[in-house]
Amino acid sequence: MSNIKERAKQIKNENGNDKITQKELLFYIVGRLDDIEDELSESKTDVARLKTQVRVFWCMLPISISLTAMILSLL
């Protein structure tokens, strides 16, 4: 709880000790949530891309091993 109070004091000092209305606070919170949502959507696309790369790697690995074995058996 004291951590919240310290954070509130820090933000209040950064704001110049001006009073903040509930409407301003609401818009700030909504804006922060939008920012978090944007970051999450970027992270989701990164994770999807990485999963696809891993799937392709595991599909190509047996094929490359088989081709290598076939080429080595011909030599």
mmJSON file of the N, C-alpha and C atoms, coordinates in Angstrom:
{"data_MODEL":{"atom_site":{
"group_PDB":["ATOM","ATOM","ATOM","ATOM","ATOM","ATOM","ATOM","ATOM","ATOM","ATOM","ATOM","ATOM","ATOM","ATOM","ATOM","ATOM","ATOM","ATOM","ATOM","ATOM","ATOM","ATOM","ATOM","ATOM","ATOM","ATOM","ATOM","ATOM","ATOM","ATOM","ATOM","ATOM","ATOM","ATOM","ATOM","ATOM","ATOM","ATOM","ATOM","ATOM","ATOM","ATOM","ATOM","ATOM","ATOM","ATOM","ATOM","ATOM","ATOM","ATOM","ATOM","ATOM","ATOM","ATOM","ATOM","ATOM","ATOM","ATOM","ATOM","ATOM","ATOM","ATOM","ATOM","ATOM","ATOM","ATOM","ATOM","ATOM","ATOM","ATOM","ATOM","ATOM","ATOM","ATOM","ATOM","ATOM","ATOM","ATOM","ATOM","ATOM","ATOM","ATOM","ATOM","ATOM","ATOM","ATOM","ATOM","ATOM","ATOM","ATOM","ATOM","ATOM","ATOM","ATOM","ATOM","ATOM","ATOM","ATOM","ATOM","ATOM","ATOM","ATOM","ATOM","ATOM","ATOM","ATOM","ATOM","ATOM","ATOM","ATOM","ATOM","ATOM","ATOM","ATOM","ATOM","ATOM","ATOM","ATOM","ATOM","ATOM","ATOM","ATOM","ATOM","ATOM","ATOM","ATOM","ATOM","ATOM","ATOM","ATOM","ATOM","ATOM","ATOM","ATOM","ATOM","ATOM","ATOM","ATOM","ATOM","ATOM","ATOM","ATOM","ATOM","ATOM","ATOM","ATOM","ATOM","ATOM","ATOM","ATOM","ATOM","ATOM","ATOM","ATOM","ATOM","ATOM","ATOM","ATOM","ATOM","ATOM","ATOM","ATOM","ATOM","ATOM","ATOM","ATOM","ATOM","ATOM","ATOM","ATOM","ATOM","ATOM","ATOM","ATOM","ATOM","ATOM","ATOM","ATOM","ATOM","ATOM","ATOM","ATOM","ATOM","ATOM","ATOM","ATOM","ATOM","ATOM","ATOM","ATOM","ATOM","ATOM","ATOM","ATOM","ATOM","ATOM","ATOM","ATOM","ATOM","ATOM","ATOM","ATOM","ATOM","ATOM","ATOM","ATOM","ATOM","ATOM","ATOM","ATOM","ATOM","ATOM","ATOM","ATOM","ATOM","ATOM","ATOM","ATOM","ATOM","ATOM","ATOM","ATOM","ATOM","ATOM","ATOM"],
"id":[1,2,3,4,5,6,7,8,9,10,11,12,13,14,15,16,17,18,19,20,21,22,23,24,25,26,27,28,29,30,31,32,33,34,35,36,37,38,39,40,41,42,43,44,45,46,47,48,49,50,51,52,53,54,55,56,57,58,59,60,61,62,63,64,65,66,67,68,69,70,71,72,73,74,75,76,77,78,79,80,81,82,83,84,85,86,87,88,89,90,91,92,93,94,95,96,97,98,99,100,101,102,103,104,105,106,107,108,109,110,111,112,113,114,115,116,117,118,119,120,121,122,123,124,125,126,127,128,129,130,131,132,133,134,135,136,137,138,139,140,141,142,143,144,145,146,147,148,149,150,151,152,153,154,155,156,157,158,159,160,161,162,163,164,165,166,167,168,169,170,171,172,173,174,175,176,177,178,179,180,181,182,183,184,185,186,187,188,189,190,191,192,193,194,195,196,197,198,199,200,201,202,203,204,205,206,207,208,209,210,211,212,213,214,215,216,217,218,219,220,221,222,223,224,225],
"type_symbol":["N","C","C","N","C","C","N","C","C","N","C","C","N","C","C","N","C","C","N","C","C","N","C","C","N","C","C","N","C","C","N","C","C","N","C","C","N","C","C","N","C","C","N","C","C","N","C","C","N","C","C","N","C","C","N","C","C","N","C","C","N","C","C","N","C","C","N","C","C","N","C","C","N","C","C","N","C","C","N","C","C","N","C","C","N","C","C","N","C","C","N","C","C","N","C","C","N","C","C","N","C","C","N","C","C","N","C","C","N","C","C","N","C","C","N","C","C","N","C","C","N","C","C","N","C","C","N","C","C","N","C","C","N","C","C","N","C","C","N","C","C","N","C","C","N","C","C","N","C","C","N","C","C","N","C","C","N","C","C","N","C","C","N","C","C","N","C","C","N","C","C","N","C","C","N","C","C","N","C","C","N","C","C","N","C","C","N","C","C","N","C","C","N","C","C","N","C","C","N","C","C","N","C","C","N","C","C","N","C","C","N","C","C","N","C","C","N","C","C","N","C","C","N","C","C"],
"label_atom_id":["N","CA","C","N","CA","C","N","CA","C","N","CA","C","N","CA","C","N","CA","C","N","CA","C","N","CA","C","N","CA","C","N","CA","C","N","CA","C","N","CA","C","N","CA","C","N","CA","C","N","CA","C","N","CA","C","N","CA","C","N","CA","C","N","CA","C","N","CA","C","N","CA","C","N","CA","C","N","CA","C","N","CA","C","N","CA","C","N","CA","C","N","CA","C","N","CA","C","N","CA","C","N","CA","C","N","CA","C","N","CA","C","N","CA","C","N","CA","C","N","CA","C","N","CA","C","N","CA","C","N","CA","C","N","CA","C","N","CA","C","N","CA","C","N","CA","C","N","CA","C","N","CA","C","N","CA","C","N","CA","C","N","CA","C","N","CA","C","N","CA","C","N","CA","C","N","CA","C","N","CA","C","N","CA","C","N","CA","C","N","CA","C","N","CA","C","N","CA","C","N","CA","C","N","CA","C","N","CA","C","N","CA","C","N","CA","C","N","CA","C","N","CA","C","N","CA","C","N","CA","C","N","CA","C","N","CA","C","N","CA","C","N","CA","C","N","CA","C","N","CA","C","N","CA","C","N","CA","C","N","CA","C"],
"label_alt_id":[null,null,null,null,null,null,null,null,null,null,null,null,null,null,null,null,null,null,null,null,null,null,null,null,null,null,null,null,null,null,null,null,null,null,null,null,null,null,null,null,null,null,null,null,null,null,null,null,null,null,null,null,null,null,null,null,null,null,null,null,null,null,null,null,null,null,null,null,null,null,null,null,null,null,null,null,null,null,null,null,null,null,null,null,null,null,null,null,null,null,null,null,null,null,null,null,null,null,null,null,null,null,null,null,null,null,null,null,null,null,null,null,null,null,null,null,null,null,null,null,null,null,null,null,null,null,null,null,null,null,null,null,null,null,null,null,null,null,null,null,null,null,null,null,null,null,null,null,null,null,null,null,null,null,null,null,null,null,null,null,null,null,null,null,null,null,null,null,null,null,null,null,null,null,null,null,null,null,null,null,null,null,null,null,null,null,null,null,null,null,null,null,null,null,null,null,null,null,null,null,null,null,null,null,null,null,null,null,null,null,null,null,null,null,null,null,null,null,null,null,null,null,null,null,null],
"label_comp_id":["MET","MET","MET","SER","SER","SER","ASN","ASN","ASN","ILE","ILE","ILE","LYS","LYS","LYS","GLU","GLU","GLU","ARG","ARG","ARG","ALA","ALA","ALA","LYS","LYS","LYS","GLN","GLN","GLN","ILE","ILE","ILE","LYS","LYS","LYS","ASN","ASN","ASN","GLU","GLU","GLU","ASN","ASN","ASN","GLY","GLY","GLY","ASN","ASN","ASN","ASP","ASP","ASP","LYS","LYS","LYS","ILE","ILE","ILE","THR","THR","THR","GLN","GLN","GLN","LYS","LYS","LYS","GLU","GLU","GLU","LEU","LEU","LEU","LEU","LEU","LEU","PHE","PHE","PHE","TYR","TYR","TYR","ILE","ILE","ILE","VAL","VAL","VAL","GLY","GLY","GLY","ARG","ARG","ARG","LEU","LEU","LEU","ASP","ASP","ASP","ASP","ASP","ASP","ILE","ILE","ILE","GLU","GLU","GLU","ASP","ASP","ASP","GLU","GLU","GLU","LEU","LEU","LEU","SER","SER","SER","GLU","GLU","GLU","SER","SER","SER","LYS","LYS","LYS","THR","THR","THR","ASP","ASP","ASP","VAL","VAL","VAL","ALA","ALA","ALA","ARG","ARG","ARG","LEU","LEU","LEU","LYS","LYS","LYS","THR","THR","THR","GLN","GLN","GLN","VAL","VAL","VAL","ARG","ARG","ARG","VAL","VAL","VAL","PHE","PHE","PHE","TRP","TRP","TRP","CYS","CYS","CYS","MET","MET","MET","LEU","LEU","LEU","PRO","PRO","PRO","ILE","ILE","ILE","SER","SER","SER","ILE","ILE","ILE","SER","SER","SER","LEU","LEU","LEU","THR","THR","THR","ALA","ALA","ALA","MET","MET","MET","ILE","ILE","ILE","LEU","LEU","LEU","SER","SER","SER","LEU","LEU","LEU","LEU","LEU","LEU"],
"label_asym_id":["A","A","A","A","A","A","A","A","A","A","A","A","A","A","A","A","A","A","A","A","A","A","A","A","A","A","A","A","A","A","A","A","A","A","A","A","A","A","A","A","A","A","A","A","A","A","A","A","A","A","A","A","A","A","A","A","A","A","A","A","A","A","A","A","A","A","A","A","A","A","A","A","A","A","A","A","A","A","A","A","A","A","A","A","A","A","A","A","A","A","A","A","A","A","A","A","A","A","A","A","A","A","A","A","A","A","A","A","A","A","A","A","A","A","A","A","A","A","A","A","A","A","A","A","A","A","A","A","A","A","A","A","A","A","A","A","A","A","A","A","A","A","A","A","A","A","A","A","A","A","A","A","A","A","A","A","A","A","A","A","A","A","A","A","A","A","A","A","A","A","A","A","A","A","A","A","A","A","A","A","A","A","A","A","A","A","A","A","A","A","A","A","A","A","A","A","A","A","A","A","A","A","A","A","A","A","A","A","A","A","A","A","A","A","A","A","A","A","A","A","A","A","A","A","A"],
"label_entity_id":["1","1","1","1","1","1","1","1","1","1","1","1","1","1","1","1","1","1","1","1","1","1","1","1","1","1","1","1","1","1","1","1","1","1","1","1","1","1","1","1","1","1","1","1","1","1","1","1","1","1","1","1","1","1","1","1","1","1","1","1","1","1","1","1","1","1","1","1","1","1","1","1","1","1","1","1","1","1","1","1","1","1","1","1","1","1","1","1","1","1","1","1","1","1","1","1","1","1","1","1","1","1","1","1","1","1","1","1","1","1","1","1","1","1","1","1","1","1","1","1","1","1","1","1","1","1","1","1","1","1","1","1","1","1","1","1","1","1","1","1","1","1","1","1","1","1","1","1","1","1","1","1","1","1","1","1","1","1","1","1","1","1","1","1","1","1","1","1","1","1","1","1","1","1","1","1","1","1","1","1","1","1","1","1","1","1","1","1","1","1","1","1","1","1","1","1","1","1","1","1","1","1","1","1","1","1","1","1","1","1","1","1","1","1","1","1","1","1","1","1","1","1","1","1","1"],
"label_seq_id":[1,1,1,2,2,2,3,3,3,4,4,4,5,5,5,6,6,6,7,7,7,8,8,8,9,9,9,10,10,10,11,11,11,12,12,12,13,13,13,14,14,14,15,15,15,16,16,16,17,17,17,18,18,18,19,19,19,20,20,20,21,21,21,22,22,22,23,23,23,24,24,24,25,25,25,26,26,26,27,27,27,28,28,28,29,29,29,30,30,30,31,31,31,32,32,32,33,33,33,34,34,34,35,35,35,36,36,36,37,37,37,38,38,38,39,39,39,40,40,40,41,41,41,42,42,42,43,43,43,44,44,44,45,45,45,46,46,46,47,47,47,48,48,48,49,49,49,50,50,50,51,51,51,52,52,52,53,53,53,54,54,54,55,55,55,56,56,56,57,57,57,58,58,58,59,59,59,60,60,60,61,61,61,62,62,62,63,63,63,64,64,64,65,65,65,66,66,66,67,67,67,68,68,68,69,69,69,70,70,70,71,71,71,72,72,72,73,73,73,74,74,74,75,75,75],
"pdbx_PDB_ins_code":[null,null,null,null,null,null,null,null,null,null,null,null,null,null,null,null,null,null,null,null,null,null,null,null,null,null,null,null,null,null,null,null,null,null,null,null,null,null,null,null,null,null,null,null,null,null,null,null,null,null,null,null,null,null,null,null,null,null,null,null,null,null,null,null,null,null,null,null,null,null,null,null,null,null,null,null,null,null,null,null,null,null,null,null,null,null,null,null,null,null,null,null,null,null,null,null,null,null,null,null,null,null,null,null,null,null,null,null,null,null,null,null,null,null,null,null,null,null,null,null,null,null,null,null,null,null,null,null,null,null,null,null,null,null,null,null,null,null,null,null,null,null,null,null,null,null,null,null,null,null,null,null,null,null,null,null,null,null,null,null,null,null,null,null,null,null,null,null,null,null,null,null,null,null,null,null,null,null,null,null,null,null,null,null,null,null,null,null,null,null,null,null,null,null,null,null,null,null,null,null,null,null,null,null,null,null,null,null,null,null,null,null,null,null,null,null,null,null,null,null,null,null,null,null,null],
"Cartn_x":[0.817,0.0,0.864,1.975,2.85,3.507,3.692,4.262,3.343,2.043,1.068,1.143,1.236,1.306,2.577,3.695,4.948,4.828,4.231,4.053,3.132,2.072,1.136,1.837,2.682,3.426,4.372,5.027,5.955,5.223,4.093,3.323,2.795,2.353,1.845,2.944,4.151,5.271,5.629,5.566,5.845,4.787,3.572,2.474,2.487,3.376,3.452,2.447,2.025,1.053,-0.287,-0.583,-1.899,-2.921,-4.149,-5.217,-5.568,-5.84,-6.199,-7.663,-8.428,-9.844,-10.0,-11.149,-11.421,-11.502,-11.985,-12.103,-10.714,-9.78,-8.414,-7.765,-8.007,-7.46,-8.027,-9.313,-9.944,-9.324,-9.151,-8.545,-7.104,-6.384,-5.01,-4.99,-5.875,-5.919,-6.307,-7.292,-7.709,-6.565,-5.848,-4.7,-3.611,-3.337,-2.323,-2.763,-4.046,-4.553,-4.427,-4.671,-4.489,-3.036,-2.116,-0.692,-0.311,-0.836,-0.537,-1.109,-2.312,-2.934,-2.101,-1.572,-0.721,0.541,1.149,2.362,2.061,0.913,0.542,0.29,-0.331,-0.588,0.728,1.702,3.015,3.694,3.568,4.169,3.521,2.211,1.503,1.973,2.184,2.649,4.075,4.908,6.27,6.262,5.412,5.325,4.817,3.822,3.288,4.355,5.139,6.203,7.252,7.625,8.621,8.109,6.844,6.266,6.284,5.986,6.007,7.42,8.405,9.791,10.205,9.794,10.14,9.465,8.203,7.5,8.174,8.555,9.229,10.562,11.291,12.57,12.381,11.393,11.185,10.635,9.98,9.524,10.691,11.579,12.69,13.836,13.952,15.043,15.052,13.95,13.993,14.267,13.759,13.999,15.479,16.091,17.514,18.377,18.002,18.761,18.642,17.439,17.237,18.033,17.987,18.743,20.243,20.721,22.142,22.523,21.691,21.964,21.979,21.052,20.992,22.236,22.647,23.827,25.066,25.194,26.357,26.37,25.212,25.167,25.584,25.376,25.774,27.294,27.92,29.351,30.019],
"Cartn_y":[-1.187,0.0,1.255,1.212,2.385,2.612,1.529,1.639,2.468,2.282,3.041,4.515,4.785,6.172,6.856,6.136,6.702,7.019,6.097,6.315,7.507,7.612,8.734,10.062,10.087,11.308,11.678,10.67,10.923,11.518,10.941,11.445,12.837,13.061,14.38,15.427,15.096,16.036,16.302,15.283,15.469,16.353,16.292,17.074,18.506,18.813,20.168,20.395,19.309,19.364,19.952,19.946,20.383,19.313,19.761,18.802,18.079,16.801,15.979,15.601,15.846,15.479,14.002,13.476,12.068,11.801,12.771,12.623,12.506,13.356,13.29,11.965,11.509,10.236,9.087,9.15,8.114,8.073,9.237,9.275,8.781,9.085,8.596,7.075,6.509,5.051,4.388,4.937,4.371,4.454,5.563,5.704,4.687,4.471,3.476,2.077,1.769,0.461,0.267,1.325,1.24,0.968,1.632,1.402,-0.041,-0.556,-1.944,-2.901,-2.606,-3.463,-3.478,-2.329,-2.269,-3.096,-2.997,-3.773,-5.268,-5.655,-7.064,-7.591,-6.779,-7.24,-7.418,-6.526,-6.687,-7.962,-8.214,-9.419,-10.672,-10.634,-11.79,-12.105,-11.081,-11.329,-11.877,-11.378,-11.903,-13.369,-13.718,-15.098,-15.998,-15.531,-16.33,-16.552,-15.525,-15.659,-16.667,-16.591,-17.523,-18.964,-19.144,-20.489,-21.055,-20.221,-20.664,-21.065,-20.278,-20.61,-21.937,-22.177,-23.431,-24.609,-24.446,-25.518,-25.833,-24.809,-25.019,-25.722,-25.322,-25.962,-27.447,-27.788,-29.19,-29.991,-29.352,-30.057,-30.274,-29.314,-29.406,-30.278,-30.431,-31.209,-32.66,-33.396,-34.785,-34.889,-33.92,-33.926,-33.721,-32.766,-32.505,-33.677,-34.313,-35.48,-36.618,-36.829,-37.892,-37.627,-36.397,-36.057,-36.223,-35.82,-35.977,-37.448,-38.271,-39.712,-40.324,-39.886,-40.424,-40.015,-38.773,-38.297,-39.015,-39.199,-39.89,-41.38,-41.992,-43.397,-43.549,-42.514,-42.563,-42.417,-41.747,-41.556,-42.779],
"Cartn_z":[0.0,0.0,0.0,0.738,0.785,-0.577,-1.329,-2.664,-3.572,-3.408,-4.197,-3.82,-2.511,-2.061,-2.563,-2.546,-3.051,-4.543,-5.278,-6.72,-6.971,-6.164,-6.31,-6.022,-4.988,-4.675,-5.808,-6.385,-7.484,-8.685,-9.023,-10.17,-9.875,-8.649,-8.274,-8.377,-7.956,-8.068,-9.522,-10.362,-11.781,-12.436,-11.898,-12.446,-11.926,-11.017,-10.468,-9.36,-8.711,-7.616,-8.041,-9.337,-9.801,-9.464,-9.305,-9.032,-10.327,-10.19,-11.338,-11.183,-12.219,-12.16,-12.476,-12.091,-12.354,-13.855,-14.586,-16.037,-16.669,-16.23,-16.734,-16.375,-15.148,-14.705,-15.539,-15.819,-16.64,-18.033,-18.652,-19.988,-19.962,-18.895,-18.754,-18.68,-17.861,-17.713,-19.021,-19.716,-21.002,-22.011,-22.003,-22.905,-22.611,-21.328,-20.949,-21.355,-21.185,-21.596,-23.096,-23.861,-25.314,-25.668,-24.962,-25.205,-24.9,-23.79,-23.411,-24.445,-24.937,-25.951,-27.235,-27.624,-28.813,-28.623,-27.447,-27.17,-27.188,-26.648,-26.634,-28.045,-28.89,-30.257,-31.015,-30.766,-31.386,-30.882,-29.588,-29.017,-29.572,-29.758,-30.303,-31.711,-32.526,-33.891,-33.881,-32.96,-32.849,-32.442,-31.49,-31.033,-32.154,-32.892,-34.003,-35.065,-35.36,-36.352,-35.887,-34.63,-34.098,-34.088,-33.741,-33.757,-35.168,-36.146,-37.532,-37.945,-37.554,-37.882,-37.259,-36.035,-35.368,-36.071,-36.461,-37.169,-38.495,-39.215,-40.498,-40.28,-39.256,-38.959,-38.695,-37.85,-37.514,-38.687,-39.629,-40.84,-41.8,-41.878,-42.816,-42.302,-40.995,-40.422,-40.896,-40.828,-41.31,-42.813,-43.561,-45.003,-45.289,-44.597,-44.842,-44.374,-43.282,-42.813,-43.824,-44.345,-45.336,-46.606,-47.083,-48.289,-48.062,-46.905,-46.589,-46.544,-45.961,-45.898,-47.297,-48.15,-49.519,-50.299,-50.151,-50.881,-50.383,-49.078,-48.531,-48.925,-49.084,-49.486,-50.96,-51.768,-53.171,-53.319,-52.358,-52.46,-51.985],
"occupancy":[1.0,1.0,1.0,1.0,1.0,1.0,1.0,1.0,1.0,1.0,1.0,1.0,1.0,1.0,1.0,1.0,1.0,1.0,1.0,1.0,1.0,1.0,1.0,1.0,1.0,1.0,1.0,1.0,1.0,1.0,1.0,1.0,1.0,1.0,1.0,1.0,1.0,1.0,1.0,1.0,1.0,1.0,1.0,1.0,1.0,1.0,1.0,1.0,1.0,1.0,1.0,1.0,1.0,1.0,1.0,1.0,1.0,1.0,1.0,1.0,1.0,1.0,1.0,1.0,1.0,1.0,1.0,1.0,1.0,1.0,1.0,1.0,1.0,1.0,1.0,1.0,1.0,1.0,1.0,1.0,1.0,1.0,1.0,1.0,1.0,1.0,1.0,1.0,1.0,1.0,1.0,1.0,1.0,1.0,1.0,1.0,1.0,1.0,1.0,1.0,1.0,1.0,1.0,1.0,1.0,1.0,1.0,1.0,1.0,1.0,1.0,1.0,1.0,1.0,1.0,1.0,1.0,1.0,1.0,1.0,1.0,1.0,1.0,1.0,1.0,1.0,1.0,1.0,1.0,1.0,1.0,1.0,1.0,1.0,1.0,1.0,1.0,1.0,1.0,1.0,1.0,1.0,1.0,1.0,1.0,1.0,1.0,1.0,1.0,1.0,1.0,1.0,1.0,1.0,1.0,1.0,1.0,1.0,1.0,1.0,1.0,1.0,1.0,1.0,1.0,1.0,1.0,1.0,1.0,1.0,1.0,1.0,1.0,1.0,1.0,1.0,1.0,1.0,1.0,1.0,1.0,1.0,1.0,1.0,1.0,1.0,1.0,1.0,1.0,1.0,1.0,1.0,1.0,1.0,1.0,1.0,1.0,1.0,1.0,1.0,1.0,1.0,1.0,1.0,1.0,1.0,1.0,1.0,1.0,1.0,1.0,1.0,1.0,1.0,1.0,1.0,1.0,1.0,1.0,1.0,1.0,1.0,1.0,1.0,1.0],
"B_iso_or_equiv":[0.0,0.0,0.0,0.0,0.0,0.0,0.0,0.0,0.0,0.0,0.0,0.0,0.0,0.0,0.0,0.0,0.0,0.0,0.0,0.0,0.0,0.0,0.0,0.0,0.0,0.0,0.0,0.0,0.0,0.0,0.0,0.0,0.0,0.0,0.0,0.0,0.0,0.0,0.0,0.0,0.0,0.0,0.0,0.0,0.0,0.0,0.0,0.0,0.0,0.0,0.0,0.0,0.0,0.0,0.0,0.0,0.0,0.0,0.0,0.0,0.0,0.0,0.0,0.0,0.0,0.0,0.0,0.0,0.0,0.0,0.0,0.0,0.0,0.0,0.0,0.0,0.0,0.0,0.0,0.0,0.0,0.0,0.0,0.0,0.0,0.0,0.0,0.0,0.0,0.0,0.0,0.0,0.0,0.0,0.0,0.0,0.0,0.0,0.0,0.0,0.0,0.0,0.0,0.0,0.0,0.0,0.0,0.0,0.0,0.0,0.0,0.0,0.0,0.0,0.0,0.0,0.0,0.0,0.0,0.0,0.0,0.0,0.0,0.0,0.0,0.0,0.0,0.0,0.0,0.0,0.0,0.0,0.0,0.0,0.0,0.0,0.0,0.0,0.0,0.0,0.0,0.0,0.0,0.0,0.0,0.0,0.0,0.0,0.0,0.0,0.0,0.0,0.0,0.0,0.0,0.0,0.0,0.0,0.0,0.0,0.0,0.0,0.0,0.0,0.0,0.0,0.0,0.0,0.0,0.0,0.0,0.0,0.0,0.0,0.0,0.0,0.0,0.0,0.0,0.0,0.0,0.0,0.0,0.0,0.0,0.0,0.0,0.0,0.0,0.0,0.0,0.0,0.0,0.0,0.0,0.0,0.0,0.0,0.0,0.0,0.0,0.0,0.0,0.0,0.0,0.0,0.0,0.0,0.0,0.0,0.0,0.0,0.0,0.0,0.0,0.0,0.0,0.0,0.0,0.0,0.0,0.0,0.0,0.0,0.0],
"pdbx_formal_charge":[null,null,null,null,null,null,null,null,null,null,null,null,null,null,null,null,null,null,null,null,null,null,null,null,null,null,null,null,null,null,null,null,null,null,null,null,null,null,null,null,null,null,null,null,null,null,null,null,null,null,null,null,null,null,null,null,null,null,null,null,null,null,null,null,null,null,null,null,null,null,null,null,null,null,null,null,null,null,null,null,null,null,null,null,null,null,null,null,null,null,null,null,null,null,null,null,null,null,null,null,null,null,null,null,null,null,null,null,null,null,null,null,null,null,null,null,null,null,null,null,null,null,null,null,null,null,null,null,null,null,null,null,null,null,null,null,null,null,null,null,null,null,null,null,null,null,null,null,null,null,null,null,null,null,null,null,null,null,null,null,null,null,null,null,null,null,null,null,null,null,null,null,null,null,null,null,null,null,null,null,null,null,null,null,null,null,null,null,null,null,null,null,null,null,null,null,null,null,null,null,null,null,null,null,null,null,null,null,null,null,null,null,null,null,null,null,null,null,null,null,null,null,null,null,null],
"auth_seq_id":[1,1,1,2,2,2,3,3,3,4,4,4,5,5,5,6,6,6,7,7,7,8,8,8,9,9,9,10,10,10,11,11,11,12,12,12,13,13,13,14,14,14,15,15,15,16,16,16,17,17,17,18,18,18,19,19,19,20,20,20,21,21,21,22,22,22,23,23,23,24,24,24,25,25,25,26,26,26,27,27,27,28,28,28,29,29,29,30,30,30,31,31,31,32,32,32,33,33,33,34,34,34,35,35,35,36,36,36,37,37,37,38,38,38,39,39,39,40,40,40,41,41,41,42,42,42,43,43,43,44,44,44,45,45,45,46,46,46,47,47,47,48,48,48,49,49,49,50,50,50,51,51,51,52,52,52,53,53,53,54,54,54,55,55,55,56,56,56,57,57,57,58,58,58,59,59,59,60,60,60,61,61,61,62,62,62,63,63,63,64,64,64,65,65,65,66,66,66,67,67,67,68,68,68,69,69,69,70,70,70,71,71,71,72,72,72,73,73,73,74,74,74,75,75,75],
"auth_comp_id":["MET","MET","MET","SER","SER","SER","ASN","ASN","ASN","ILE","ILE","ILE","LYS","LYS","LYS","GLU","GLU","GLU","ARG","ARG","ARG","ALA","ALA","ALA","LYS","LYS","LYS","GLN","GLN","GLN","ILE","ILE","ILE","LYS","LYS","LYS","ASN","ASN","ASN","GLU","GLU","GLU","ASN","ASN","ASN","GLY","GLY","GLY","ASN","ASN","ASN","ASP","ASP","ASP","LYS","LYS","LYS","ILE","ILE","ILE","THR","THR","THR","GLN","GLN","GLN","LYS","LYS","LYS","GLU","GLU","GLU","LEU","LEU","LEU","LEU","LEU","LEU","PHE","PHE","PHE","TYR","TYR","TYR","ILE","ILE","ILE","VAL","VAL","VAL","GLY","GLY","GLY","ARG","ARG","ARG","LEU","LEU","LEU","ASP","ASP","ASP","ASP","ASP","ASP","ILE","ILE","ILE","GLU","GLU","GLU","ASP","ASP","ASP","GLU","GLU","GLU","LEU","LEU","LEU","SER","SER","SER","GLU","GLU","GLU","SER","SER","SER","LYS","LYS","LYS","THR","THR","THR","ASP","ASP","ASP","VAL","VAL","VAL","ALA","ALA","ALA","ARG","ARG","ARG","LEU","LEU","LEU","LYS","LYS","LYS","THR","THR","THR","GLN","GLN","GLN","VAL","VAL","VAL","ARG","ARG","ARG","VAL","VAL","VAL","PHE","PHE","PHE","TRP","TRP","TRP","CYS","CYS","CYS","MET","MET","MET","LEU","LEU","LEU","PRO","PRO","PRO","ILE","ILE","ILE","SER","SER","SER","ILE","ILE","ILE","SER","SER","SER","LEU","LEU","LEU","THR","THR","THR","ALA","ALA","ALA","MET","MET","MET","ILE","ILE","ILE","LEU","LEU","LEU","SER","SER","SER","LEU","LEU","LEU","LEU","LEU","LEU"],
"auth_asym_id":["A","A","A","A","A","A","A","A","A","A","A","A","A","A","A","A","A","A","A","A","A","A","A","A","A","A","A","A","A","A","A","A","A","A","A","A","A","A","A","A","A","A","A","A","A","A","A","A","A","A","A","A","A","A","A","A","A","A","A","A","A","A","A","A","A","A","A","A","A","A","A","A","A","A","A","A","A","A","A","A","A","A","A","A","A","A","A","A","A","A","A","A","A","A","A","A","A","A","A","A","A","A","A","A","A","A","A","A","A","A","A","A","A","A","A","A","A","A","A","A","A","A","A","A","A","A","A","A","A","A","A","A","A","A","A","A","A","A","A","A","A","A","A","A","A","A","A","A","A","A","A","A","A","A","A","A","A","A","A","A","A","A","A","A","A","A","A","A","A","A","A","A","A","A","A","A","A","A","A","A","A","A","A","A","A","A","A","A","A","A","A","A","A","A","A","A","A","A","A","A","A","A","A","A","A","A","A","A","A","A","A","A","A","A","A","A","A","A","A","A","A","A","A","A","A"],
"auth_atom_id":["N","CA","C","N","CA","C","N","CA","C","N","CA","C","N","CA","C","N","CA","C","N","CA","C","N","CA","C","N","CA","C","N","CA","C","N","CA","C","N","CA","C","N","CA","C","N","CA","C","N","CA","C","N","CA","C","N","CA","C","N","CA","C","N","CA","C","N","CA","C","N","CA","C","N","CA","C","N","CA","C","N","CA","C","N","CA","C","N","CA","C","N","CA","C","N","CA","C","N","CA","C","N","CA","C","N","CA","C","N","CA","C","N","CA","C","N","CA","C","N","CA","C","N","CA","C","N","CA","C","N","CA","C","N","CA","C","N","CA","C","N","CA","C","N","CA","C","N","CA","C","N","CA","C","N","CA","C","N","CA","C","N","CA","C","N","CA","C","N","CA","C","N","CA","C","N","CA","C","N","CA","C","N","CA","C","N","CA","C","N","CA","C","N","CA","C","N","CA","C","N","CA","C","N","CA","C","N","CA","C","N","CA","C","N","CA","C","N","CA","C","N","CA","C","N","CA","C","N","CA","C","N","CA","C","N","CA","C","N","CA","C","N","CA","C","N","CA","C","N","CA","C","N","CA","C","N","CA","C","N","CA","C"],
"pdbx_PDB_model_num":[1,1,1,1,1,1,1,1,1,1,1,1,1,1,1,1,1,1,1,1,1,1,1,1,1,1,1,1,1,1,1,1,1,1,1,1,1,1,1,1,1,1,1,1,1,1,1,1,1,1,1,1,1,1,1,1,1,1,1,1,1,1,1,1,1,1,1,1,1,1,1,1,1,1,1,1,1,1,1,1,1,1,1,1,1,1,1,1,1,1,1,1,1,1,1,1,1,1,1,1,1,1,1,1,1,1,1,1,1,1,1,1,1,1,1,1,1,1,1,1,1,1,1,1,1,1,1,1,1,1,1,1,1,1,1,1,1,1,1,1,1,1,1,1,1,1,1,1,1,1,1,1,1,1,1,1,1,1,1,1,1,1,1,1,1,1,1,1,1,1,1,1,1,1,1,1,1,1,1,1,1,1,1,1,1,1,1,1,1,1,1,1,1,1,1,1,1,1,1,1,1,1,1,1,1,1,1,1,1,1,1,1,1,1,1,1,1,1,1,1,1,1,1,1,1]
}}}
